[in-house]
Amino acid sequence: MSLIAEYLSTVSGPEHDLLEHMYSIVRAEVPDATEVLSYNMPAFAHKGKAFISILSNKNFMSVYPFCGLQRLDIDFSDYECTTGSIHFSPNHPISDELLRRIIRARLANL
């Protein structure tokens, strides 16, 4: 079982469905991405470098682009953020287009 599939098996409900959808977008954008463990989180890597992890926590879901958000030059004002993560929920998800922008910006910074 892959790292992502193993992680998904621990998540249920709308969080599971949203994660599965978001992972499919990552795979479509970066077909040669590999699955790795980075900072003890299942993540996607490109050319050996982790570029994104998307997880569900007890109180929220998060995208971790493994860089300071300011480096991505994207407006995240609609979301609660830390310096290195964007929080969202199934009721207020990150749009497919925003996720694609995060992925592209992150790859440009590798």
Backbone hydrogen bonds, N-H to C=O, Kabsch-Sander energy under -0.5 kcal/mol:
donor,donor_aa,acceptor,acceptor_aa,energy
6,E,2,S,-2.8
7,Y,3,L,-2.4
8,L,4,I,-3.0
9,S,5,A,-1.6
10,T,7,Y,-2.1
11,V,8,L,-1.6
15,E,12,S,-0.7
16,H,12,S,-0.8
17,D,13,G,-1.7
18,L,14,P,-2.4
19,L,15,E,-2.7
20,E,16,H,-2.7
21,H,17,D,-2.1
22,M,18,L,-2.7
23,Y,19,L,-3.0
24,S,20,E,-1.7
25,I,21,H,-1.5
26,V,22,M,-2.0
27,R,23,Y,-2.5
28,A,24,S,-2.1
29,E,25,I,-2.5
30,V,26,V,-2.5
33,A,30,V,-2.3
34,T,45,A,-2.4
36,V,43,A,-2.5
38,S,36,V,-0.6
38,S,41,M,-2.9
41,M,38,S,-1.6
43,A,36,V,-3.0
44,F,52,I,-2.8
45,A,34,T,-2.9
46,H,49,K,-2.5
49,K,46,H,-1.6
51,F,44,F,-2.9
52,I,44,F,-1.3
53,S,64,Y,-1.7
55,L,62,S,-2.4
57,N,55,L,-0.5
57,N,60,F,-3.2
61,M,88,F,-2.8
62,S,55,L,-2.8
63,V,86,I,-2.2
64,Y,53,S,-3.3
69,L,83,T,-2.6
71,R,68,G,-1.6
72,L,69,L,-1.7
73,D,69,L,-0.6
73,D,70,Q,-0.8
76,F,74,I,-0.7
79,Y,76,F,-2.3
80,E,87,H,-0.5
82,T,85,S,-2.2
86,I,63,V,-2.1
87,H,80,E,-3.1
88,F,61,M,-2.4
89,S,92,H,-1.2
92,H,89,S,-0.6
99,L,95,S,-2.5
100,R,96,D,-2.4
101,R,97,E,-2.3
102,I,98,L,-2.5
103,I,99,L,-2.5
104,R,100,R,-2.7
105,A,101,R,-2.6
106,R,102,I,-2.6
107,L,103,I,-2.6
108,A,104,R,-1.9
109,N,105,A,-0.9
109,N,106,R,-0.8
110,L,107,L,-1.2
